[in-house]
């Protein structure tokens, strides 16, 4: 695993310490990695929605029912 040296603002550092002290995470590194994983997953979802919107704008209408769209959306959000 690559080692990095990063600086945090005081409020962010205090929040990180609180999370570790509450035993939610074993270290700041574990917490930061989890936050990055969450952000990456969220970015995949945003990219999917953006692609759907771009496709919709370019193509006009979809043949999918609202149920199909909802099912596909929920599937993506739930991983």
mmCIF file as gemmi writes it, N, C-alpha and C atoms, coordinates in Angstrom:
data_model
loop_
_atom_site.group_PDB
_atom_site.id
_atom_site.type_symbol
_atom_site.label_atom_id
_atom_site.label_alt_id
_atom_site.label_comp_id
_atom_site.label_asym_id
_atom_site.label_entity_id
_atom_site.label_seq_id
_atom_site.pdbx_PDB_ins_code
_atom_site.Cartn_x
_atom_site.Cartn_y
_atom_site.Cartn_z
_atom_site.occupancy
_atom_site.B_iso_or_equiv
_atom_site.pdbx_formal_charge
_atom_site.auth_seq_id
_atom_site.auth_asym_id
_atom_site.pdbx_PDB_model_num
ATOM 1 N N . UNK Axp A 1 ? 0.85 -1.169 0 1 0 ? 1 A 1
ATOM 2 C CA . UNK Axp A 1 ? 0 0 0 1 0 ? 1 A 1
ATOM 3 C C . UNK Axp A 1 ? 0.898 1.234 0 1 0 ? 1 A 1
ATOM 4 N N . UNK Axp A 2 ? 0.559 2.212 -0.808 1 0 ? 2 A 1
ATOM 5 C CA . UNK Axp A 2 ? 1.352 3.434 -0.909 1 0 ? 2 A 1
ATOM 6 C C . UNK Axp A 2 ? 1.155 4.3 0.327 1 0 ? 2 A 1
ATOM 7 N N . UNK Axp A 3 ? 2.239 4.858 0.815 1 0 ? 3 A 1
ATOM 8 C CA . UNK Axp A 3 ? 2.167 5.757 1.96 1 0 ? 3 A 1
ATOM 9 C C . UNK Axp A 3 ? 2.105 7.184 1.453 1 0 ? 3 A 1
ATOM 10 N N . UNK Axp A 4 ? 1.282 7.996 2.108 1 0 ? 4 A 1
ATOM 11 C CA . UNK Axp A 4 ? 1.124 9.397 1.755 1 0 ? 4 A 1
ATOM 12 C C . UNK Axp A 4 ? 1.201 10.232 3.014 1 0 ? 4 A 1
ATOM 13 N N . UNK Axp A 5 ? 1.637 11.445 2.85 1 0 ? 5 A 1
ATOM 14 C CA . UNK Axp A 5 ? 1.612 12.397 3.95 1 0 ? 5 A 1
ATOM 15 C C . UNK Axp A 5 ? 0.646 13.5 3.542 1 0 ? 5 A 1
ATOM 16 N N . UNK Axp A 6 ? -0.428 13.656 4.326 1 0 ? 6 A 1
ATOM 17 C CA . UNK Axp A 6 ? -1.408 14.688 4.011 1 0 ? 6 A 1
ATOM 18 C C . UNK Axp A 6 ? -1.695 15.522 5.251 1 0 ? 6 A 1
ATOM 19 N N . UNK Axp A 7 ? -2.146 16.73 5.027 1 0 ? 7 A 1
ATOM 20 C CA . UNK Axp A 7 ? -2.49 17.637 6.129 1 0 ? 7 A 1
ATOM 21 C C . UNK Axp A 7 ? -3.997 17.859 6.131 1 0 ? 7 A 1
ATOM 22 N N . UNK Axp A 8 ? -4.535 18.012 7.324 1 0 ? 8 A 1
ATOM 23 C CA . UNK Axp A 8 ? -5.959 18.26 7.485 1 0 ? 8 A 1
ATOM 24 C C . UNK Axp A 8 ? -6.16 19.584 8.204 1 0 ? 8 A 1
ATOM 25 N N . UNK Axp A 9 ? -7.277 20.223 7.914 1 0 ? 9 A 1
ATOM 26 C CA . UNK Axp A 9 ? -7.632 21.4 8.697 1 0 ? 9 A 1
ATOM 27 C C . UNK Axp A 9 ? -7.957 20.927 10.109 1 0 ? 9 A 1
ATOM 28 N N . UNK Axp A 10 ? -7.924 21.836 11.05 1 0 ? 10 A 1
ATOM 29 C CA . UNK Axp A 10 ? -8.182 21.461 12.444 1 0 ? 10 A 1
ATOM 30 C C . UNK Axp A 10 ? -9.549 20.803 12.612 1 0 ? 10 A 1
ATOM 31 N N . UNK Axp A 11 ? -10.64 21.372 12.046 1 0 ? 11 A 1
ATOM 32 C CA . UNK Axp A 11 ? -11.952 20.719 12.22 1 0 ? 11 A 1
ATOM 33 C C . UNK Axp A 11 ? -11.986 19.305 11.617 1 0 ? 11 A 1
ATOM 34 N N . UNK Axp A 12 ? -11.363 19.133 10.466 1 0 ? 12 A 1
ATOM 35 C CA . UNK Axp A 12 ? -11.355 17.803 9.85 1 0 ? 12 A 1
ATOM 36 C C . UNK Axp A 12 ? -10.52 16.817 10.654 1 0 ? 12 A 1
ATOM 37 N N . UNK Axp A 13 ? -9.388 17.272 11.167 1 0 ? 13 A 1
ATOM 38 C CA . UNK Axp A 13 ? -8.554 16.395 11.983 1 0 ? 13 A 1
ATOM 39 C C . UNK Axp A 13 ? -9.284 15.988 13.257 1 0 ? 13 A 1
ATOM 40 N N . UNK Axp A 14 ? -9.977 16.924 13.876 1 0 ? 14 A 1
ATOM 41 C CA . UNK Axp A 14 ? -10.736 16.614 15.093 1 0 ? 14 A 1
ATOM 42 C C . UNK Axp A 14 ? -11.842 15.604 14.795 1 0 ? 14 A 1
ATOM 43 N N . UNK Axp A 15 ? -12.517 15.783 13.658 1 0 ? 15 A 1
ATOM 44 C CA . UNK Axp A 15 ? -13.572 14.839 13.28 1 0 ? 15 A 1
ATOM 45 C C . UNK Axp A 15 ? -12.986 13.452 13.058 1 0 ? 15 A 1
ATOM 46 N N . UNK Axp A 16 ? -11.864 13.376 12.364 1 0 ? 16 A 1
ATOM 47 C CA . UNK Axp A 16 ? -11.214 12.083 12.142 1 0 ? 16 A 1
ATOM 48 C C . UNK Axp A 16 ? -10.857 11.418 13.472 1 0 ? 16 A 1
ATOM 49 N N . UNK Axp A 17 ? -10.302 12.189 14.38 1 0 ? 17 A 1
ATOM 50 C CA . UNK Axp A 17 ? -9.932 11.653 15.698 1 0 ? 17 A 1
ATOM 51 C C . UNK Axp A 17 ? -11.161 11.136 16.447 1 0 ? 17 A 1
ATOM 52 N N . UNK Axp A 18 ? -12.27 11.869 16.347 1 0 ? 18 A 1
ATOM 53 C CA . UNK Axp A 18 ? -13.51 11.435 17.019 1 0 ? 18 A 1
ATOM 54 C C . UNK Axp A 18 ? -13.975 10.086 16.483 1 0 ? 18 A 1
ATOM 55 N N . UNK Axp A 19 ? -13.882 9.908 15.175 1 0 ? 19 A 1
ATOM 56 C CA . UNK Axp A 19 ? -14.307 8.645 14.565 1 0 ? 19 A 1
ATOM 57 C C . UNK Axp A 19 ? -13.432 7.49 15.041 1 0 ? 19 A 1
ATOM 58 N N . UNK Axp A 20 ? -12.146 7.723 15.123 1 0 ? 20 A 1
ATOM 59 C CA . UNK Axp A 20 ? -11.229 6.677 15.589 1 0 ? 20 A 1
ATOM 60 C C . UNK Axp A 20 ? -11.449 6.425 17.079 1 0 ? 20 A 1
ATOM 61 N N . UNK Axp A 21 ? -11.618 7.482 17.859 1 0 ? 21 A 1
ATOM 62 C CA . UNK Axp A 21 ? -11.832 7.334 19.303 1 0 ? 21 A 1
ATOM 63 C C . UNK Axp A 21 ? -13.138 6.624 19.621 1 0 ? 21 A 1
ATOM 64 N N . UNK Axp A 22 ? -14.122 6.75 18.748 1 0 ? 22 A 1
ATOM 65 C CA . UNK Axp A 22 ? -15.41 6.084 18.987 1 0 ? 22 A 1
ATOM 66 C C . UNK Axp A 22 ? -15.362 4.613 18.564 1 0 ? 22 A 1
ATOM 67 N N . UNK Axp A 23 ? -14.199 4.172 18.124 1 0 ? 23 A 1
ATOM 68 C CA . UNK Axp A 23 ? -13.972 2.777 17.703 1 0 ? 23 A 1
ATOM 69 C C . UNK Axp A 23 ? -14.708 2.417 16.413 1 0 ? 23 A 1
ATOM 70 N N . UNK Axp A 24 ? -15.201 3.461 15.701 1 0 ? 24 A 1
ATOM 71 C CA . UNK Axp A 24 ? -15.84 3.224 14.404 1 0 ? 24 A 1
ATOM 72 C C . UNK Axp A 24 ? -14.79 2.741 13.399 1 0 ? 24 A 1
ATOM 73 N N . UNK Axp A 25 ? -13.594 3.291 13.519 1 0 ? 25 A 1
ATOM 74 C CA . UNK Axp A 25 ? -12.463 2.911 12.666 1 0 ? 25 A 1
ATOM 75 C C . UNK Axp A 25 ? -11.255 2.701 13.553 1 0 ? 25 A 1
ATOM 76 N N . UNK Axp A 26 ? -10.341 1.886 13.085 1 0 ? 26 A 1
ATOM 77 C CA . UNK Axp A 26 ? -9.152 1.603 13.898 1 0 ? 26 A 1
ATOM 78 C C . UNK Axp A 26 ? -8.045 2.633 13.694 1 0 ? 26 A 1
ATOM 79 N N . UNK Axp A 27 ? -8.116 3.395 12.604 1 0 ? 27 A 1
ATOM 80 C CA . UNK Axp A 27 ? -7.092 4.405 12.338 1 0 ? 27 A 1
ATOM 81 C C . UNK Axp A 27 ? -7.639 5.458 11.38 1 0 ? 27 A 1
ATOM 82 N N . UNK Axp A 28 ? -6.945 6.581 11.333 1 0 ? 28 A 1
ATOM 83 C CA . UNK Axp A 28 ? -7.318 7.617 10.372 1 0 ? 28 A 1
ATOM 84 C C . UNK Axp A 28 ? -7.168 7.092 8.948 1 0 ? 28 A 1
ATOM 85 N N . UNK Axp A 29 ? -6.141 6.298 8.707 1 0 ? 29 A 1
ATOM 86 C CA . UNK Axp A 29 ? -5.922 5.758 7.366 1 0 ? 29 A 1
ATOM 87 C C . UNK Axp A 29 ? -7.094 4.907 6.912 1 0 ? 29 A 1
ATOM 88 N N . UNK Axp A 30 ? -7.601 4.068 7.807 1 0 ? 30 A 1
ATOM 89 C CA . UNK Axp A 30 ? -8.748 3.225 7.464 1 0 ? 30 A 1
ATOM 90 C C . UNK Axp A 30 ? -9.954 4.099 7.126 1 0 ? 30 A 1
ATOM 91 N N . UNK Axp A 31 ? -10.178 5.136 7.908 1 0 ? 31 A 1
ATOM 92 C CA . UNK Axp A 31 ? -11.302 6.039 7.684 1 0 ? 31 A 1
ATOM 93 C C . UNK Axp A 31 ? -11.159 6.781 6.36 1 0 ? 31 A 1
ATOM 94 N N . UNK Axp A 32 ? -9.986 7.319 6.091 1 0 ? 32 A 1
ATOM 95 C CA . UNK Axp A 32 ? -9.766 8.054 4.839 1 0 ? 32 A 1
ATOM 96 C C . UNK Axp A 32 ? -9.952 7.124 3.648 1 0 ? 32 A 1
ATOM 97 N N . UNK Axp A 33 ? -9.437 5.897 3.727 1 0 ? 33 A 1
ATOM 98 C CA . UNK Axp A 33 ? -9.633 4.943 2.64 1 0 ? 33 A 1
ATOM 99 C C . UNK Axp A 33 ? -11.11 4.626 2.437 1 0 ? 33 A 1
ATOM 100 N N . UNK Axp A 34 ? -11.869 4.507 3.53 1 0 ? 34 A 1
ATOM 101 C CA . UNK Axp A 34 ? -13.304 4.242 3.412 1 0 ? 34 A 1
ATOM 102 C C . UNK Axp A 34 ? -14.014 5.424 2.76 1 0 ? 34 A 1
ATOM 103 N N . UNK Axp A 35 ? -13.656 6.629 3.146 1 0 ? 35 A 1
ATOM 104 C CA . UNK Axp A 35 ? -14.261 7.819 2.547 1 0 ? 35 A 1
ATOM 105 C C . UNK Axp A 35 ? -13.961 7.894 1.049 1 0 ? 35 A 1
ATOM 106 N N . UNK Axp A 36 ? -12.741 7.535 0.67 1 0 ? 36 A 1
ATOM 107 C CA . UNK Axp A 36 ? -12.369 7.542 -0.742 1 0 ? 36 A 1
ATOM 108 C C . UNK Axp A 36 ? -13.153 6.478 -1.499 1 0 ? 36 A 1
ATOM 109 N N . UNK Axp A 37 ? -13.31 5.29 -0.916 1 0 ? 37 A 1
ATOM 110 C CA . UNK Axp A 37 ? -14.112 4.237 -1.56 1 0 ? 37 A 1
ATOM 111 C C . UNK Axp A 37 ? -15.545 4.715 -1.776 1 0 ? 37 A 1
ATOM 112 N N . UNK Axp A 38 ? -16.108 5.35 -0.763 1 0 ? 38 A 1
ATOM 113 C CA . UNK Axp A 38 ? -17.481 5.865 -0.876 1 0 ? 38 A 1
ATOM 114 C C . UNK Axp A 38 ? -17.575 6.922 -1.976 1 0 ? 38 A 1
ATOM 115 N N . UNK Axp A 39 ? -16.59 7.807 -2.03 1 0 ? 39 A 1
ATOM 116 C CA . UNK Axp A 39 ? -16.59 8.856 -3.054 1 0 ? 39 A 1
ATOM 117 C C . UNK Axp A 39 ? -16.464 8.254 -4.448 1 0 ? 39 A 1
ATOM 118 N N . UNK Axp A 40 ? -15.627 7.22 -4.585 1 0 ? 40 A 1
ATOM 119 C CA . UNK Axp A 40 ? -15.471 6.565 -5.88 1 0 ? 40 A 1
ATOM 120 C C . UNK Axp A 40 ? -16.769 5.895 -6.307 1 0 ? 40 A 1
ATOM 121 N N . UNK Axp A 41 ? -17.443 5.227 -5.368 1 0 ? 41 A 1
ATOM 122 C CA . UNK Axp A 41 ? -18.721 4.585 -5.677 1 0 ? 41 A 1
ATOM 123 C C . UNK Axp A 41 ? -19.757 5.633 -6.07 1 0 ? 41 A 1
ATOM 124 N N . UNK Axp A 42 ? -19.775 6.736 -5.348 1 0 ? 42 A 1
ATOM 125 C CA . UNK Axp A 42 ? -20.71 7.807 -5.661 1 0 ? 42 A 1
ATOM 126 C C . UNK Axp A 42 ? -20.412 8.371 -7.047 1 0 ? 42 A 1
ATOM 127 N N . UNK Axp A 43 ? -19.132 8.486 -7.397 1 0 ? 43 A 1
ATOM 128 C CA . UNK Axp A 43 ? -18.775 9.013 -8.71 1 0 ? 43 A 1
ATOM 129 C C . UNK Axp A 43 ? -19.259 8.1 -9.827 1 0 ? 43 A 1
ATOM 130 N N . UNK Axp A 44 ? -19.21 6.786 -9.597 1 0 ? 44 A 1
ATOM 131 C CA . UNK Axp A 44 ? -19.737 5.831 -10.583 1 0 ? 44 A 1
ATOM 132 C C . UNK Axp A 44 ? -21.224 6.086 -10.788 1 0 ? 44 A 1
ATOM 133 N N . UNK Axp A 45 ? -21.942 6.314 -9.706 1 0 ? 45 A 1
ATOM 134 C CA . UNK Axp A 45 ? -23.379 6.572 -9.791 1 0 ? 45 A 1
ATOM 135 C C . UNK Axp A 45 ? -23.649 7.885 -10.526 1 0 ? 45 A 1
ATOM 136 N N . UNK Axp A 46 ? -22.899 8.921 -10.207 1 0 ? 46 A 1
ATOM 137 C CA . UNK Axp A 46 ? -23.067 10.218 -10.865 1 0 ? 46 A 1
ATOM 138 C C . UNK Axp A 46 ? -22.767 10.088 -12.355 1 0 ? 46 A 1
ATOM 139 N N . UNK Axp A 47 ? -21.697 9.368 -12.691 1 0 ? 47 A 1
ATOM 140 C CA . UNK Axp A 47 ? -21.34 9.172 -14.097 1 0 ? 47 A 1
ATOM 141 C C . UNK Axp A 47 ? -22.435 8.421 -14.84 1 0 ? 47 A 1
ATOM 142 N N . UNK Axp A 48 ? -23.042 7.409 -14.182 1 0 ? 48 A 1
ATOM 143 C CA . UNK Axp A 48 ? -24.116 6.642 -14.811 1 0 ? 48 A 1
ATOM 144 C C . UNK Axp A 48 ? -25.316 7.547 -15.079 1 0 ? 48 A 1
ATOM 145 N N . UNK Axp A 49 ? -25.696 8.34 -14.084 1 0 ? 49 A 1
ATOM 146 C CA . UNK Axp A 49 ? -26.829 9.247 -14.24 1 0 ? 49 A 1
ATOM 147 C C . UNK Axp A 49 ? -26.532 10.277 -15.336 1 0 ? 49 A 1
ATOM 148 N N . UNK Axp A 50 ? -25.322 10.823 -15.327 1 0 ? 50 A 1
ATOM 149 C CA . UNK Axp A 50 ? -24.944 11.804 -16.345 1 0 ? 50 A 1
ATOM 150 C C . UNK Axp A 50 ? -25.024 11.189 -17.741 1 0 ? 50 A 1
ATOM 151 N N . UNK Axp A 51 ? -24.533 9.957 -17.888 1 0 ? 51 A 1
ATOM 152 C CA . UNK Axp A 51 ? -24.579 9.283 -19.188 1 0 ? 51 A 1
ATOM 153 C C . UNK Axp A 51 ? -26.02 9.067 -19.628 1 0 ? 51 A 1
ATOM 154 N N . UNK Axp A 52 ? -26.883 8.649 -18.687 1 0 ? 52 A 1
ATOM 155 C CA . UNK Axp A 52 ? -28.3 8.462 -19.006 1 0 ? 52 A 1
ATOM 156 C C . UNK Axp A 52 ? -28.939 9.786 -19.437 1 0 ? 52 A 1
ATOM 157 N N . UNK Axp A 53 ? -28.634 10.859 -18.732 1 0 ? 53 A 1
ATOM 158 C CA . UNK Axp A 53 ? -29.188 12.161 -19.082 1 0 ? 53 A 1
ATOM 159 C C . UNK Axp A 53 ? -28.69 12.618 -20.453 1 0 ? 53 A 1
ATOM 160 N N . UNK Axp A 54 ? -27.399 12.445 -20.704 1 0 ? 54 A 1
ATOM 161 C CA . UNK Axp A 54 ? -26.841 12.83 -22.004 1 0 ? 54 A 1
ATOM 162 C C . UNK Axp A 54 ? -27.473 12.025 -23.128 1 0 ? 54 A 1
ATOM 163 N N . UNK Axp A 55 ? -27.624 10.714 -22.896 1 0 ? 55 A 1
ATOM 164 C CA . UNK Axp A 55 ? -28.245 9.853 -23.898 1 0 ? 55 A 1
ATOM 165 C C . UNK Axp A 55 ? -29.695 10.275 -24.132 1 0 ? 55 A 1
ATOM 166 N N . UNK Axp A 56 ? -30.395 10.553 -23.052 1 0 ? 56 A 1
ATOM 167 C CA . UNK Axp A 56 ? -31.795 10.971 -23.161 1 0 ? 56 A 1
ATOM 168 C C . UNK Axp A 56 ? -31.923 12.276 -23.932 1 0 ? 56 A 1
ATOM 169 N N . UNK Axp A 57 ? -31.055 13.217 -23.615 1 0 ? 57 A 1
ATOM 170 C CA . UNK Axp A 57 ? -31.104 14.495 -24.309 1 0 ? 57 A 1
ATOM 171 C C . UNK Axp A 57 ? -30.803 14.33 -25.795 1 0 ? 57 A 1
ATOM 172 N N . UNK Axp A 58 ? -29.896 13.426 -26.127 1 0 ? 58 A 1
ATOM 173 C CA . UNK Axp A 58 ? -29.521 13.209 -27.516 1 0 ? 58 A 1
ATOM 174 C C . UNK Axp A 58 ? -30.574 12.405 -28.281 1 0 ? 58 A 1
ATOM 175 N N . UNK Axp A 59 ? -31.227 11.462 -27.593 1 0 ? 59 A 1
ATOM 176 C CA . UNK Axp A 59 ? -32.154 10.553 -28.266 1 0 ? 59 A 1
ATOM 177 C C . UNK Axp A 59 ? -33.622 10.913 -28.108 1 0 ? 59 A 1
ATOM 178 N N . UNK Axp A 60 ? -33.924 11.775 -27.201 1 0 ? 60 A 1
ATOM 179 C CA . UNK Axp A 60 ? -35.319 12.15 -27.017 1 0 ? 60 A 1
ATOM 180 C C . UNK Axp A 60 ? -36.015 11.298 -25.978 1 0 ? 60 A 1
ATOM 181 N N . UNK Axp A 61 ? -36.546 10.143 -26.372 1 0 ? 61 A 1
ATOM 182 C CA . UNK Axp A 61 ? -37.344 9.319 -25.468 1 0 ? 61 A 1
ATOM 183 C C . UNK Axp A 61 ? -36.732 7.932 -25.311 1 0 ? 61 A 1
ATOM 184 N N . UNK Axp A 62 ? -37.153 7.232 -24.258 1 0 ? 62 A 1
ATOM 185 C CA . UNK Axp A 62 ? -36.691 5.872 -24.004 1 0 ? 62 A 1
ATOM 186 C C . UNK Axp A 62 ? -37.861 4.908 -24.16 1 0 ? 62 A 1
ATOM 187 N N . UNK Axp A 63 ? -37.533 3.673 -24.456 1 0 ? 63 A 1
ATOM 188 C CA . UNK Axp A 63 ? -38.558 2.634 -24.528 1 0 ? 63 A 1
ATOM 189 C C . UNK Axp A 63 ? -38.74 1.927 -23.184 1 0 ? 63 A 1
ATOM 190 N N . UNK Axp A 64 ? -37.847 2.23 -22.231 1 0 ? 64 A 1
ATOM 191 C CA . UNK Axp A 64 ? -37.938 1.588 -20.923 1 0 ? 64 A 1
ATOM 192 C C . UNK Axp A 64 ? -39.138 2.148 -20.157 1 0 ? 64 A 1
ATOM 193 N N . UNK Axp A 65 ? -39.778 1.257 -19.399 1 0 ? 65 A 1
ATOM 194 C CA . UNK Axp A 65 ? -40.874 1.708 -18.548 1 0 ? 65 A 1
ATOM 195 C C . UNK Axp A 65 ? -40.29 2.371 -17.308 1 0 ? 65 A 1
ATOM 196 N N . UNK Axp A 66 ? -41.132 3.105 -16.595 1 0 ? 66 A 1
ATOM 197 C CA . UNK Axp A 66 ? -40.639 3.733 -15.366 1 0 ? 66 A 1
ATOM 198 C C . UNK Axp A 66 ? -40.207 2.678 -14.355 1 0 ? 66 A 1
ATOM 199 N N . UNK Axp A 67 ? -40.859 1.518 -14.368 1 0 ? 67 A 1
ATOM 200 C CA . UNK Axp A 67 ? -40.477 0.425 -13.469 1 0 ? 67 A 1
ATOM 201 C C . UNK Axp A 67 ? -39.082 -0.093 -13.816 1 0 ? 67 A 1
ATOM 202 N N . UNK Axp A 68 ? -38.801 -0.228 -15.113 1 0 ? 68 A 1
ATOM 203 C CA . UNK Axp A 68 ? -37.479 -0.699 -15.541 1 0 ? 68 A 1
ATOM 204 C C . UNK Axp A 68 ? -36.395 0.309 -15.155 1 0 ? 68 A 1
ATOM 205 N N . UNK Axp A 69 ? -36.689 1.58 -15.37 1 0 ? 69 A 1
ATOM 206 C CA . UNK Axp A 69 ? -35.724 2.625 -15.015 1 0 ? 69 A 1
ATOM 207 C C . UNK Axp A 69 ? -35.483 2.632 -13.509 1 0 ? 69 A 1
ATOM 208 N N . UNK Axp A 70 ? -36.548 2.533 -12.723 1 0 ? 70 A 1
ATOM 209 C CA . UNK Axp A 70 ? -36.425 2.516 -11.269 1 0 ? 70 A 1
ATOM 210 C C . UNK Axp A 70 ? -35.63 1.299 -10.813 1 0 ? 70 A 1
ATOM 211 N N . UNK Axp A 71 ? -35.914 0.133 -11.384 1 0 ? 71 A 1
ATOM 212 C CA . UNK Axp A 71 ? -35.197 -1.089 -11.001 1 0 ? 71 A 1
ATOM 213 C C . UNK Axp A 71 ? -33.715 -0.964 -11.314 1 0 ? 71 A 1
ATOM 214 N N . UNK Axp A 72 ? -33.386 -0.44 -12.482 1 0 ? 72 A 1
ATOM 215 C CA . UNK Axp A 72 ? -31.984 -0.286 -12.863 1 0 ? 72 A 1
ATOM 216 C C . UNK Axp A 72 ? -31.285 0.732 -11.956 1 0 ? 72 A 1
ATOM 217 N N . UNK Axp A 73 ? -31.983 1.808 -11.628 1 0 ? 73 A 1
ATOM 218 C CA . UNK Axp A 73 ? -31.425 2.836 -10.748 1 0 ? 73 A 1
ATOM 219 C C . UNK Axp A 73 ? -31.154 2.262 -9.347 1 0 ? 73 A 1
ATOM 220 N N . UNK Axp A 74 ? -32.122 1.542 -8.807 1 0 ? 74 A 1
ATOM 221 C CA . UNK Axp A 74 ? -31.95 0.942 -7.472 1 0 ? 74 A 1
ATOM 222 C C . UNK Axp A 74 ? -30.824 -0.069 -7.47 1 0 ? 74 A 1
ATOM 223 N N . UNK Axp A 75 ? -30.72 -0.841 -8.551 1 0 ? 75 A 1
ATOM 224 C CA . UNK Axp A 75 ? -29.662 -1.836 -8.661 1 0 ? 75 A 1
ATOM 225 C C . UNK Axp A 75 ? -28.3 -1.169 -8.603 1 0 ? 75 A 1
ATOM 226 N N . UNK Axp A 76 ? -28.151 -0.047 -9.308 1 0 ? 76 A 1
ATOM 227 C CA . UNK Axp A 76 ? -26.878 0.67 -9.31 1 0 ? 76 A 1
ATOM 228 C C . UNK Axp A 76 ? -26.583 1.258 -7.942 1 0 ? 76 A 1
ATOM 229 N N . UNK Axp A 77 ? -27.585 1.866 -7.327 1 0 ? 77 A 1
ATOM 230 C CA . UNK Axp A 77 ? -27.379 2.5 -6.023 1 0 ? 77 A 1
ATOM 231 C C . UNK Axp A 77 ? -27.042 1.486 -4.942 1 0 ? 77 A 1
ATOM 232 N N . UNK Axp A 78 ? -27.581 0.284 -5.041 1 0 ? 78 A 1
ATOM 233 C CA . UNK Axp A 78 ? -27.324 -0.742 -4.033 1 0 ? 78 A 1
ATOM 234 C C . UNK Axp A 78 ? -26.076 -1.558 -4.31 1 0 ? 78 A 1
ATOM 235 N N . UNK Axp A 79 ? -25.433 -1.259 -5.396 1 0 ? 79 A 1
ATOM 236 C CA . UNK Axp A 79 ? -24.184 -1.924 -5.727 1 0 ? 79 A 1
ATOM 237 C C . UNK Axp A 79 ? -24.447 -3.255 -6.315 1 0 ? 79 A 1
